[in-house]
Amino acid sequence: MRQRIAVVGAGPGGLTFARVLHRLGHPVVVLERDRGPDARPPGGTLDLHEGLGQLALDKAGLLARFRAVSRPEGQALRILDPAGTVLRDWRPHPDERANPEIDRGQLRDLLLGPLDVRWGQQVTGVTPGDGAAVRFADGRQETFDLVVGADGAWSRVRPAVSPATPRYTGVTAVETSLDDVDAHHRDLAGLIGDGAAGVYGVNRAIVAQRTSGGHVKVYAQFRAPLDWHAGLDLTDVEATRRVLLALFDGWAQPVRDLLGRGAAFVHRPLHVLPVSHTWAHVQGVTLLGDAAHLMPPLGAGANLAMLDGAELAESVAADGGDLDTVVRAWEERMWARAARWAAITAAGLDRLVGPDPAAALALFDEVQPS
Ligand SMILES: Cc1cc2nc3c(=O)[nH]c(=O)nc-3n(C[C@H](O)[C@H](O)[C@H](O)COP(=O)(O)OP(=O)(O)OC[C@H]3O[C@@H](n4cnc5c(N)ncnc54)[C@H](O)[C@@H]3O)c2cc1C
């Protein structure tokens, strides 16, 4: 008899898991708290790496379609100093395919395809066992042979396997966005280039990233206590802008304008799970993606979530024997990969938002092709 499998969360990790299982002919239930695919703005852009996110899409049979919609030109990267001087200006070769960018919404639509997601399903917890019981906010309960927690940083599945909770890194981010930059903010479009621009100062940075259609996401990143905004109403756009601009006092005007012209501000403090987060295997429940290994957002999280999902789906579908033995073996492989990336991204965050801007520049010199 086929195993009953559920995945909680229709993010990049959960959807890749479900899509690969679906491709391999195995039924899967996707439980997502959002009321529909367009219930909230999908967010910015993701760069998918050749050996990670792109490999996962290949396993899902979606690589060619990814290549058709992704933006290789989005791999362009400029590094500036707070005076506005361009220190580095990398432009990808036209056939460079190492890390093309894709909008989160485009990726979600690509992965959704024929999947039958159960929207509006708020999971409150899972009770493990021979038949793991998923509990819902409306009091219902449903039992599966395997429940995969792909429900992100604040996972409600995680407590079934691990007591770990995310810890604040000491770095916060405030996101804003600009629309139609090529028509309405041509000076800023020129500053950003075709992909992303990062400006690195002492313990703070401003990063601007193009998504498709002339949109730009801008992130102000700085070291601050978690309650840095006490007394500030973050929905008061002008008050928030004043506070942010004061943090970047003395920076060149075009760089400040990236914040100065933003429409609204969203607070995104950066949290992480421990670098080597593992757990004693629990029958019928596992985690993948941010739920298992939340790390600083330095271009790895969605890639890892997707490869976790693709590989777990392959393992489960190939299994002729005991589901828990298969999941346990996959967890060992997933933990080892995640720990390597968690260490890399933790060290990266220290250099990018740290006391020595030269360390940030050196980091880019190490990872960019010359
Ligand atoms: C600003 C920023 C930029 C980033 N850029 C990149 C990048 O370029 N490349 C990269 O690889 N990574 C990037 N990341 C990291 C990446 O976004 C995450 O690592 C990735 O989204 C994790 O995917 P996931 O599927 O594990 O979880 P998520 O994307 O968080 O998805 C979890 C899903 O679970 C649902 N859910 C949550 N709780 C419940 C519940 N109780 N019941 C039911 N459903 C629930 C949520 O609604 C959501 O749909 C970035 C992150 C940030 C913040």
The ligand as an SDF file (V2000), in Angstrom:
LIG
                    3D

 53 58  0  0  0  0  0  0  0  0999 V2000
   15.6100   39.0990    2.0140 C   0  0  0  0  0  0  0  0  0  0  0  0
   15.9010   37.6740    1.7250 C   0  0  0  0  0  0  0  0  0  0  0  0
   16.5640   37.3200    0.5470 C   0  0  0  0  0  0  0  0  0  0  0  0
   16.8620   35.9770    0.2840 C   0  0  0  0  0  0  0  0  0  0  0  0
   17.5220   35.6600   -0.8770 N   0  0  0  0  0  0  0  0  0  0  0  0
   17.8010   34.3540   -1.1370 C   0  0  0  0  0  0  0  0  0  0  0  0
   18.4620   33.9660   -2.3710 C   0  0  0  0  0  0  0  0  0  0  0  0
   18.7810   34.7840   -3.2370 O   0  0  0  0  0  0  0  0  0  0  0  0
   18.7260   32.6500   -2.5620 N   0  0  0  0  0  0  0  0  0  0  0  0
   18.3990   31.7010   -1.6340 C   0  0  0  0  0  0  0  0  0  0  0  0
   18.6760   30.5110   -1.8480 O   0  0  0  0  0  0  0  0  0  0  0  0
   17.7640   32.0290   -0.4860 N   0  0  0  0  0  0  0  0  0  0  0  0
   17.4480   33.3210   -0.2060 C   0  0  0  0  0  0  0  0  0  0  0  0
   16.8050   33.6520    0.9520 N   0  0  0  0  0  0  0  0  0  0  0  0
   16.4150   32.5890    1.8960 C   0  0  0  0  0  0  0  0  0  0  0  0
   15.1230   31.9260    1.4350 C   0  0  0  0  0  0  0  0  0  0  0  0
   14.1090   32.8790    1.2790 O   0  0  0  0  0  0  0  0  0  0  0  0
   14.6630   30.8600    2.4180 C   0  0  0  0  0  0  0  0  0  0  0  0
   15.7510   30.1020    2.8490 O   0  0  0  0  0  0  0  0  0  0  0  0
   13.6360   29.9600    1.7370 C   0  0  0  0  0  0  0  0  0  0  0  0
   12.4680   30.6880    1.4030 O   0  0  0  0  0  0  0  0  0  0  0  0
   13.2750   28.7760    2.6160 C   0  0  0  0  0  0  0  0  0  0  0  0
   12.3160   27.9900    1.9580 O   0  0  0  0  0  0  0  0  0  0  0  0
   11.3650   27.0290    2.7850 P   0  0  0  0  0  0  0  0  0  0  0  0
   10.4970   26.3720    1.7670 O   0  0  0  0  0  0  0  0  0  0  0  0
   12.1610   26.1970    3.7070 O   0  0  0  0  0  0  0  0  0  0  0  0
   10.5030   28.0010    3.7270 O   0  0  0  0  0  0  0  0  0  0  0  0
    9.5850   29.2570    3.3890 P   0  0  0  0  0  0  0  0  0  0  0  0
    9.9700   29.9030    2.1150 O   0  0  0  0  0  0  0  0  0  0  0  0
    9.5990   30.1080    4.6240 O   0  0  0  0  0  0  0  0  0  0  0  0
    8.1190   28.6470    3.2000 O   0  0  0  0  0  0  0  0  0  0  0  0
    7.4170   28.1420    4.3100 C   0  0  0  0  0  0  0  0  0  0  0  0
    5.9480   27.9930    3.9030 C   0  0  0  0  0  0  0  0  0  0  0  0
    5.2620   27.3960    4.9930 O   0  0  0  0  0  0  0  0  0  0  0  0
    4.0510   28.0890    5.2420 C   0  0  0  0  0  0  0  0  0  0  0  0
    3.7430   27.9230    6.6680 N   0  0  0  0  0  0  0  0  0  0  0  0
    4.3920   28.4640    7.7180 C   0  0  0  0  0  0  0  0  0  0  0  0
    3.8240   28.0820    8.8680 N   0  0  0  0  0  0  0  0  0  0  0  0
    2.7840   27.2880    8.5460 C   0  0  0  0  0  0  0  0  0  0  0  0
    1.8070   26.5930    9.3160 C   0  0  0  0  0  0  0  0  0  0  0  0
    1.7980   26.6580   10.6560 N   0  0  0  0  0  0  0  0  0  0  0  0
    0.8690   25.8580    8.6730 N   0  0  0  0  0  0  0  0  0  0  0  0
    0.8690   25.7600    7.3000 C   0  0  0  0  0  0  0  0  0  0  0  0
    1.7650   26.4100    6.5230 N   0  0  0  0  0  0  0  0  0  0  0  0
    2.7200   27.1660    7.1300 C   0  0  0  0  0  0  0  0  0  0  0  0
    4.3780   29.5280    4.8680 C   0  0  0  0  0  0  0  0  0  0  0  0
    3.2130   30.2840    4.6070 O   0  0  0  0  0  0  0  0  0  0  0  0
    5.2430   29.3230    3.6410 C   0  0  0  0  0  0  0  0  0  0  0  0
    4.4850   29.2300    2.4620 O   0  0  0  0  0  0  0  0  0  0  0  0
   16.4970   34.9780    1.2240 C   0  0  0  0  0  0  0  0  0  0  0  0
   15.8020   35.3300    2.4010 C   0  0  0  0  0  0  0  0  0  0  0  0
   15.5090   36.6670    2.6580 C   0  0  0  0  0  0  0  0  0  0  0  0
   14.7900   37.0400    3.9490 C   0  0  0  0  0  0  0  0  0  0  0  0
  1  2  1  0
  2  3  1  0
  2 52  2  0
  3  4  2  0
  4  5  1  0
  4 50  1  0
  5  6  2  0
  6  7  1  0
  6 13  1  0
  7  8  2  0
  7  9  1  0
  9 10  1  0
 10 11  2  0
 10 12  1  0
 12 13  2  0
 13 14  1  0
 14 15  1  0
 14 50  1  0
 15 16  1  0
 16 17  1  0
 16 18  1  0
 18 19  1  0
 18 20  1  0
 20 21  1  0
 20 22  1  0
 22 23  1  0
 23 24  1  0
 24 25  2  0
 24 26  1  0
 24 27  1  0
 27 28  1  0
 28 29  2  0
 28 30  1  0
 28 31  1  0
 31 32  1  0
 32 33  1  0
 33 34  1  0
 33 48  1  0
 34 35  1  0
 35 36  1  0
 35 46  1  0
 36 37  1  0
 36 45  1  0
 37 38  2  0
 38 39  1  0
 39 40  1  0
 39 45  2  0
 40 41  1  0
 40 42  2  0
 42 43  1  0
 43 44  2  0
 44 45  1  0
 46 47  1  0
 46 48  1  0
 48 49  1  0
 50 51  2  0
 51 52  1  0
 52 53  1  0
M  END
$$$$
